[in-house]
Amino acid sequence: MSISLSFLILCPVWISMAQIQQGGPDEKEKTTALKDLLSRIDLDELMKKDEPPLDFPDTLEGFEYAFNEKGQLRHIKTGEPFVFNYREDLHRWNQKRYEALGEIITKYVYELLEKDCNLKKISIPVDATESEPKSFIFMSEDALTNPQKLMVLIHGSGVVRAGQWARRLIINEDLDSGTQIPFIKRAMDEGYGVIVLNPNENYIEVEKPKTHVQPSSDSSDEPAEKRERKDKVSKETKKRRDFYEKYRNPQREKEMMQLYIRENGSPEEHAIYVWDHFIAQSAAENVFFVAHSYGGLAFVELMIQREADVKNKVTAVALTDSVHNVWHQEAGKTIREWMRENCCNWVSSSEPLDTSVESMLPDCPRVSAATHVEKNSICTAPWGSQTRLPMSQGEWMEPLAADLMGTDRHELTSWKSFPSIFKFFAEASEAKTNSLKPALTRRSHRIKHEELKNNIGGKTKTSYYPAFGQLEMCDSNNGKPLGLQSFLFQK
């Protein structure tokens, strides 16, 4: 269907070109014009005119989807997950549909932040006039007054907004893995104040005003014949432009322009602005950052611009698959040294949770992110046995790194490192109180997975569970677990 339609449209053009190629200068000029026309027609764009209207619902109910009790997006009638290819062979239309759903998801997460997490929506710039473009962040009631702890969350680049790690995870997996809500709730349970940044909300879009060509002031003095010629050329130009536009933008999508938000025109600017006007003004003795992907780059830039203040106020930084680069960002030696002692980067890796991962850059330690184990869940170990893990009342279950291998999916690193990040912050806070550095950042205190294999005379295999500080002993012959043994760090 698509090939035959394109052929029918382009065939007359090709025939016309063949007929006039043998002619004189006038015909050559026409050939040039036809070649120009062909160069402007994109076959993919050409097929847009056969698309259904880009008219999508503005609610989840309109899409016939809802989040179930597990936080999974499911079709209301069939119970099936979201289907991207709703219409075959219409990728652009399917993508537009997905984006429309994504905008609804963004608003839904905003509602959860306010209603479910009890956060306040704060408009920025703080001194914005009524008419200028604005953005916003979210804060807990005690974000600026909590004297002990403050947690700051920064997501990555792209379409995600405040409260999200990855839109794709929210739509295809669940709210827990794709949003920052588990971090926010646990932080508040553990006595943190919370600030949620919104670094991708850098501008607002408004419809581009139509330009009207004003006649020249001296046009009345032109001879009538000349004016007629100019009007004819103008009409032909407009006709040609409308012809091109018919195929470039068949559904007459509005052309938009961007109005940037003052002092928040980029993720880096946004991080610095929120630091200056909120974080630096907070009463918290210990500030902790969780920054994913480009959020890590934004934090490093913040540190470059506000080095002394950050060192004085920030206790620890958890990065998840951060894309920062201390060389390209020209971070100084003192910043790199501080990052080595106070930061940890959980990266996408197939290694078990918290296993050290080598880095070419002289900055913070890199460790593997791995799967989070839900409360009272059963984990299947590599040797095929099942062990139900004990958990004390009111505590969060920590993942067993040896049983559940790490993730190589970039967008999952925040969720999979979730429990280790809170453990890292607790150790960093305690270490600061005792004027010590957190053990998690010391590679010399780390027990690598490879060093714990096939030891104890070759009769047992051992695996280290960093969250519990214990070793899992199992028989090397049949793989049968022999139980958890206590293990103490040598400091």
C-alpha positions as CSV (number, residue, x, y, z in Angstrom):
1,M,0.0,0.0,0.0
2,S,2.7,2.5,1.0
3,I,5.0,1.6,-1.9
4,S,2.3,1.9,-4.5
5,L,1.1,5.2,-3.2
6,S,4.6,6.7,-3.2
7,F,5.1,5.4,-6.7
8,L,1.9,7.0,-7.9
9,I,2.9,10.3,-6.5
10,L,6.5,10.4,-7.7
11,C,6.0,8.7,-11.1
12,P,4.6,11.8,-12.8
13,V,7.5,13.8,-11.5
14,W,10.1,11.4,-12.9
15,I,8.3,11.3,-16.3
16,S,8.3,15.1,-16.4
17,M,12.0,15.2,-15.6
18,A,12.7,12.6,-18.4
19,Q,10.6,14.6,-20.9
20,I,12.4,18.0,-20.3
21,Q,15.9,16.8,-19.8
22,Q,16.6,17.1,-23.6
23,G,15.3,20.7,-23.8
24,G,16.9,24.1,-23.6
25,P,17.8,26.4,-20.7
26,D,14.1,26.8,-19.7
27,E,13.7,23.1,-19.5
28,K,16.9,22.7,-17.5
29,E,15.6,25.3,-15.0
30,K,12.4,23.2,-14.7
31,T,14.5,20.1,-14.2
32,T,16.4,21.8,-11.4
33,A,13.1,22.8,-9.8
34,L,11.8,19.2,-10.0
35,K,15.0,17.8,-8.5
36,D,14.6,20.3,-5.7
37,L,11.1,19.1,-5.2
38,L,12.2,15.4,-5.1
39,S,15.0,16.3,-2.6
40,R,12.4,17.8,-0.3
41,I,10.0,14.8,-0.3
42,D,10.9,12.2,2.3
43,L,9.0,8.9,1.7
44,D,8.5,8.4,5.4
45,E,7.2,11.9,5.8
46,L,5.1,11.3,2.6
47,M,3.2,8.5,4.3
48,K,2.1,10.7,7.2
49,K,-0.9,11.8,5.2
50,D,-2.4,8.3,5.6
51,E,-2.1,8.4,9.4
52,P,-5.1,8.5,11.7
53,P,-5.6,11.8,13.4
54,L,-3.1,12.6,16.2
55,D,-5.9,13.1,18.6
56,F,-5.3,11.2,21.8
57,P,-7.1,11.0,25.2
58,D,-5.9,13.2,28.0
59,T,-6.6,10.8,30.9
60,L,-5.5,7.2,31.8
61,E,-9.2,6.3,31.7
62,G,-9.4,7.6,28.2
63,F,-6.6,5.3,27.2
64,E,-8.4,2.5,29.0
65,Y,-5.4,1.9,31.3
66,A,-5.0,2.0,35.1
67,F,-2.3,1.2,37.7
68,N,-3.2,-2.0,39.7
69,E,-2.4,-2.7,43.3
70,K,1.2,-3.6,42.4
71,G,1.7,-0.3,40.6
72,Q,1.7,-1.9,37.2
73,L,0.0,-0.2,34.2
74,R,-2.7,-2.6,32.9
75,H,-5.5,-2.4,30.4
76,I,-8.8,-1.9,32.2
77,K,-10.7,-4.5,30.1
78,T,-8.0,-7.1,29.2
79,G,-5.5,-6.7,32.1
80,E,-2.7,-6.8,29.5
81,P,0.4,-4.5,29.8
82,F,0.8,-1.5,27.6
83,V,1.0,-2.2,23.8
84,F,3.2,0.1,21.9
85,N,2.4,-1.1,18.4
86,Y,-1.3,-0.4,18.6
87,R,-1.5,0.1,14.9
88,E,0.8,-1.9,12.6
89,D,3.1,-0.1,10.2
90,L,2.4,3.3,11.8
91,H,5.5,3.8,13.9
92,R,5.2,7.6,14.0
93,W,1.6,7.5,15.1
94,N,2.4,4.8,17.8
95,Q,5.2,7.0,19.0
96,K,2.9,10.0,19.3
97,R,0.4,7.9,21.2
98,Y,3.2,6.7,23.6
99,E,4.3,10.3,24.1
100,A,0.7,11.4,24.8
101,L,0.4,8.6,27.4
102,G,3.8,9.7,28.9
103,E,2.5,13.2,29.5
104,I,-0.4,11.8,31.4
105,I,2.0,9.6,33.4
106,T,4.0,12.7,34.3
107,K,0.9,14.5,35.7
108,Y,-0.1,11.3,37.5
109,V,3.3,11.1,39.3
110,Y,3.1,14.7,40.2
111,E,-0.3,13.9,41.9
112,L,1.3,11.0,43.8
113,L,4.1,13.2,45.0
114,E,1.6,15.6,46.5
115,K,-1.1,13.3,47.7
116,D,0.7,10.0,48.5
117,C,4.1,11.4,49.6
118,N,2.7,14.7,51.1
119,L,5.3,16.9,49.3
120,K,4.7,20.5,48.5
121,K,5.0,21.9,45.0
122,I,7.2,25.0,45.0
123,S,7.3,27.4,42.1
124,I,10.6,28.7,40.8
125,P,12.1,31.2,40.2
126,V,11.1,32.2,43.7
127,D,10.7,35.9,42.5
128,A,9.0,35.1,39.2
129,T,6.5,37.6,37.9
130,E,3.0,36.5,37.0
131,S,3.7,36.5,33.2
132,E,7.2,34.9,33.0
133,P,7.8,31.2,32.4
134,K,8.1,29.1,35.6
135,S,9.1,25.7,36.8
136,F,8.7,23.9,40.1
137,I,10.3,21.4,42.5
138,F,8.8,19.3,45.3
139,M,9.8,19.4,49.0
140,S,8.7,17.8,52.2
141,E,7.3,20.0,55.0
142,D,10.5,19.8,57.0
143,A,12.9,20.1,54.0
144,L,14.3,23.4,55.2
145,T,13.8,23.0,58.9
146,N,15.0,19.4,59.6
147,P,18.1,19.8,61.7
148,Q,19.6,16.4,61.0
149,K,19.2,15.0,57.5
150,L,18.1,16.2,54.0
151,M,17.9,14.0,50.9
152,V,18.0,15.5,47.4
153,L,16.9,13.5,44.4
154,I,18.0,14.3,40.8
155,H,16.8,12.3,37.8
156,G,18.6,12.0,34.4
157,S,18.0,13.7,31.1
158,G,15.2,13.2,28.5
159,V,11.5,13.3,29.0
160,V,11.5,12.4,32.7
161,R,10.3,15.0,35.2
162,A,10.3,15.4,38.9
163,G,9.6,12.1,40.8
164,Q,10.7,9.8,37.9
165,W,13.7,7.7,37.1
166,A,12.5,6.3,33.8
167,R,9.2,6.7,32.0
168,R,9.7,3.4,30.2
169,L,9.9,1.6,33.5
170,I,6.7,3.2,34.8
171,I,4.8,2.2,31.7
172,N,6.3,-1.3,31.1
173,E,7.4,-2.4,34.6
174,D,5.9,-0.6,37.6
175,L,5.8,2.6,39.7
176,D,8.4,1.3,42.2
177,S,11.2,0.8,39.7
178,G,10.4,3.8,37.5
179,T,9.7,6.5,40.1
180,Q,11.5,8.1,43.1
181,I,8.5,7.4,45.4
182,P,10.2,4.4,47.2
183,F,13.2,6.6,47.9
184,I,11.0,9.5,49.1
185,K,8.8,7.3,51.4
186,R,11.8,5.4,53.0
187,A,13.7,8.7,53.4
188,M,10.8,10.2,55.3
189,D,10.3,7.1,57.4
190,E,14.0,7.4,58.4
191,G,13.7,11.0,59.4
192,Y,15.1,12.7,56.3
193,G,13.7,15.9,54.8
194,V,13.3,15.6,51.0
195,I,13.8,17.8,48.0
196,V,12.9,16.5,44.5
197,L,14.6,18.4,41.7
198,N,13.0,18.9,38.3
199,P,16.1,19.6,36.0
200,N,14.5,18.9,32.7
201,E,11.7,21.5,33.1
202,N,13.8,24.2,31.4
203,Y,11.3,26.0,29.2
204,I,7.6,26.3,28.4
205,E,6.3,25.8,24.8
206,V,4.0,28.2,23.2
207,E,2.5,28.2,19.7
208,K,4.8,30.0,17.3
209,P,3.1,33.2,16.0
210,K,2.4,33.4,12.3
211,T,4.6,35.8,10.4
212,H,2.9,38.2,8.1
213,V,4.9,39.8,5.3
214,Q,4.3,43.5,5.3
215,P,4.3,45.2,1.8
216,S,7.3,47.5,1.3
217,S,6.6,51.2,2.0
218,D,7.6,52.2,-1.6
219,S,5.4,49.6,-3.3
220,S,2.9,52.2,-4.2
221,D,5.5,53.9,-6.4
222,E,6.2,50.8,-8.4
223,P,4.7,50.4,-11.9
224,A,1.5,48.3,-11.9
225,E,3.1,45.7,-14.2
226,K,6.0,45.2,-11.8
227,R,3.7,44.8,-8.8
228,E,1.6,42.2,-10.7
229,R,4.8,40.2,-11.5
230,K,5.9,40.3,-7.9
231,D,2.4,39.3,-6.7
232,K,2.4,36.4,-9.2
233,V,5.8,35.2,-7.9
234,S,4.6,35.5,-4.3
235,K,1.5,33.4,-5.0
236,E,3.5,30.8,-6.8
237,T,6.0,30.6,-3.9
238,K,3.2,30.3,-1.4
239,K,1.6,27.6,-3.5
240,R,4.9,25.7,-3.7
241,R,5.4,26.1,0.1
242,D,1.9,24.8,0.9
243,F,2.6,21.8,-1.4
244,Y,5.7,21.0,0.6
245,E,4.0,21.5,3.9
246,K,1.2,19.1,2.8
247,Y,3.7,16.3,3.0
248,R,6.0,17.6,5.7
249,N,3.2,18.3,8.2
250,P,0.0,16.7,6.8
251,Q,-2.0,17.0,10.1
252,R,-1.1,20.6,10.6
253,E,0.6,20.1,13.9
254,K,1.2,23.3,15.7
255,E,4.6,24.8,15.3
256,M,5.9,25.6,18.8
257,M,8.6,27.9,20.2
258,Q,10.5,27.6,23.5
259,L,10.5,30.2,26.3
260,Y,13.3,29.4,28.7
261,I,12.9,29.7,32.5
262,R,15.1,32.3,34.1
263,E,18.2,30.8,35.8
264,N,16.8,27.3,35.1
265,G,17.5,26.9,31.4
266,S,19.5,23.7,31.8
267,P,19.9,20.9,34.3
268,E,23.1,22.4,35.5
269,E,21.6,25.8,36.0
270,H,18.6,24.2,37.8
271,A,20.8,22.3,40.3
272,I,22.8,25.5,41.1
273,Y,19.6,27.5,41.5
274,V,18.0,25.0,43.9
275,W,21.2,24.8,45.9
276,D,21.4,28.5,46.3
277,H,17.8,29.2,47.2
278,F,16.8,26.0,49.1
279,I,19.5,23.4,50.0
280,A,22.1,25.9,51.1
281,Q,19.4,27.6,53.3
282,S,18.3,24.4,54.9
283,A,19.0,23.6,58.6
284,A,20.2,20.0,57.9
285,E,23.6,19.1,59.3
286,N,23.9,16.2,56.8
287,V,22.8,16.6,53.1
288,F,22.7,13.5,50.9
289,F,22.3,13.4,47.1
290,V,20.9,10.6,44.9
291,A,21.7,11.5,41.3
292,H,20.9,9.3,38.3
293,S,22.7,9.5,34.9
294,Y,22.9,13.1,33.8
295,G,21.9,14.1,37.3
296,G,25.4,13.0,38.3
297,L,26.9,15.4,35.8
298,A,24.7,18.2,37.1
299,F,25.9,17.4,40.7
300,V,29.6,17.6,39.6
301,E,29.0,20.9,37.9
302,L,27.3,22.1,41.1
303,M,30.4,21.1,43.0
304,I,32.7,22.9,40.6
305,Q,30.7,26.1,41.0
306,R,30.0,25.8,44.8
307,E,32.9,23.6,46.0
308,A,33.4,25.0,49.5
309,D,29.7,25.1,50.3
310,V,29.1,21.6,49.0
311,K,32.0,20.1,51.0
312,N,30.8,21.8,54.1
313,K,27.2,20.7,53.9
314,V,27.1,17.4,51.9
315,T,27.8,14.2,53.7
316,A,27.6,11.6,51.0
317,V,26.5,11.3,47.3
318,A,25.0,8.2,45.7
319,L,25.3,8.2,41.9
320,T,23.5,5.7,39.7
321,D,25.1,5.1,36.3
322,S,26.3,8.7,36.3
323,V,27.5,10.1,33.0
324,H,29.7,12.7,34.6
325,N,33.3,13.1,33.5
326,V,35.8,14.8,35.8
327,W,38.2,15.5,32.9
328,H,35.7,17.0,30.5
329,Q,34.1,19.0,33.3
330,E,37.5,20.1,34.4
331,A,36.9,19.1,38.1
332,G,40.0,20.1,40.2
333,K,42.1,17.8,42.2
334,T,40.5,18.7,45.5
335,I,37.0,17.9,44.0
336,R,38.2,14.5,42.7
337,E,39.7,13.7,46.1
338,W,36.5,14.6,47.9
339,M,34.5,12.5,45.5
340,R,36.7,9.5,46.1
341,E,36.0,9.7,49.8
342,N,32.3,10.7,49.8
343,C,30.7,9.4,46.6
344,C,29.8,6.0,45.3
345,N,28.6,5.3,41.8
346,W,26.3,2.2,41.3
347,V,26.7,1.2,37.7
348,S,25.0,-1.2,35.3
349,S,26.9,-4.4,35.5
350,S,26.3,-8.2,35.5
351,E,28.3,-8.5,38.7
352,P,26.6,-9.0,42.1
353,L,25.4,-6.1,44.1
354,D,28.2,-3.8,45.5
355,T,31.0,-5.7,43.7
356,S,33.8,-3.2,42.9
357,V,33.9,-2.2,39.2
358,E,37.1,-0.8,37.9
359,S,37.1,2.7,36.4
360,M,39.4,4.7,34.2
361,L,38.5,7.9,35.9
362,P,40.2,9.1,39.2
363,D,37.0,9.9,41.0
364,C,34.4,8.1,43.1
365,P,34.4,4.3,43.5
366,R,32.1,2.3,41.1
367,V,30.1,-0.7,42.3
368,S,27.6,-2.9,40.7
369,A,23.9,-2.4,41.0
370,A,21.7,-5.5,41.5
371,T,18.1,-6.6,42.1
372,H,16.1,-5.5,45.0
373,V,14.5,-8.4,47.0
374,E,10.9,-7.7,48.2
375,K,9.8,-8.4,51.8
376,N,9.6,-12.1,52.6
377,S,10.3,-13.1,49.0
378,I,11.9,-16.4,48.0
379,C,15.2,-16.1,46.2
380,T,16.4,-18.8,43.8
381,A,20.2,-19.3,44.3
382,P,22.5,-20.2,41.4
383,W,22.7,-23.7,42.6
384,G,18.9,-24.1,42.3
385,S,17.9,-24.2,46.0
386,Q,15.4,-21.7,47.6
387,T,16.1,-19.9,50.8
388,R,13.5,-17.6,52.5
389,L,15.4,-14.7,54.0
390,P,14.7,-13.5,57.6
391,M,13.7,-9.9,58.1
392,S,13.2,-8.0,61.3
393,Q,10.0,-6.1,61.9
394,G,9.9,-2.6,60.2
395,E,13.1,-3.1,58.3
396,W,13.7,-3.1,54.6
397,M,15.0,-6.3,53.0
398,E,18.4,-6.1,51.5
399,P,19.3,-8.0,48.3
400,L,21.5,-11.0,48.3
401,A,24.1,-10.0,45.7
402,A,25.5,-13.5,45.1
403,D,22.0,-14.9,44.4
404,L,20.7,-12.1,42.3
405,M,23.1,-10.8,39.6
406,G,23.5,-7.2,38.7
407,T,21.7,-5.3,36.0
408,D,23.1,-4.2,32.7
409,R,20.1,-1.9,32.1
410,H,21.0,1.7,32.7
411,E,17.5,2.9,33.7
412,L,17.2,0.2,36.4
413,T,20.3,1.1,38.4
414,S,18.6,3.5,40.8
415,W,15.9,0.9,41.8
416,K,18.3,-2.0,42.1
417,S,20.8,-0.1,44.2
418,F,18.0,1.3,46.4
419,P,18.7,-0.6,49.7
420,S,22.5,-0.3,49.4
421,I,22.2,3.5,48.9
422,F,20.4,3.9,52.3
423,K,22.9,1.6,54.0
424,F,25.7,3.8,52.4
425,F,24.1,6.9,53.8
426,A,23.7,5.5,57.2
427,E,27.3,4.4,57.3
428,A,28.4,7.8,56.0
429,S,26.4,9.6,58.7
430,E,27.8,7.5,61.4
431,A,31.3,7.8,60.1
432,K,31.0,11.6,60.0
433,T,29.8,11.5,63.6
434,N,32.9,9.5,64.5
435,S,35.2,11.5,62.3
436,L,35.7,8.4,60.1
437,K,35.1,7.8,56.4
438,P,32.3,5.4,55.3
439,A,33.6,1.8,54.8
440,L,31.6,1.4,51.6
441,T,33.9,3.7,49.8
442,R,37.1,1.9,50.7
443,R,38.0,-0.7,48.2
444,S,40.6,-2.2,50.6
445,H,37.7,-3.2,52.8
446,R,35.7,-4.7,50.0
447,I,35.5,-8.4,49.5
448,K,35.3,-9.3,45.8
449,H,33.1,-12.0,44.6
450,E,35.9,-13.8,42.9
451,E,38.0,-14.1,46.0
452,L,35.2,-16.0,47.8
453,K,34.9,-18.8,45.4
454,N,36.2,-22.4,45.9
455,N,38.0,-21.8,49.2
456,I,38.0,-23.7,52.5
457,G,40.0,-26.6,51.1
458,G,38.0,-26.8,48.0
459,K,35.1,-28.5,49.8
460,T,32.8,-25.5,49.9
461,K,31.9,-22.5,47.9
462,T,31.3,-19.2,49.6
463,S,29.4,-16.1,48.5
464,Y,29.5,-12.7,50.3
465,Y,26.3,-10.9,51.1
466,P,27.4,-7.3,51.7
467,A,24.1,-6.1,53.1
468,F,24.2,-8.6,56.0
469,G,28.0,-9.0,56.5
470,Q,27.6,-12.7,56.2
471,L,29.0,-15.6,54.1
472,E,26.8,-18.3,52.4
473,M,28.6,-21.6,52.6
474,C,27.6,-24.4,50.2
475,D,29.0,-27.8,49.3
476,S,31.1,-27.6,46.1
477,N,30.1,-31.1,45.1
478,N,26.3,-30.9,45.2
479,G,25.8,-27.1,45.7
480,K,23.7,-27.7,48.8
481,P,23.6,-24.6,51.1
482,L,25.4,-25.1,54.5
483,G,24.0,-22.0,56.1
484,L,25.0,-18.4,56.7
485,Q,28.2,-17.7,58.7
486,S,29.1,-14.4,60.3
487,F,31.8,-12.3,58.8
488,L,33.5,-9.3,60.3
489,F,35.3,-6.5,58.4
490,Q,38.9,-6.1,59.3
491,K,39.4,-2.3,59.8
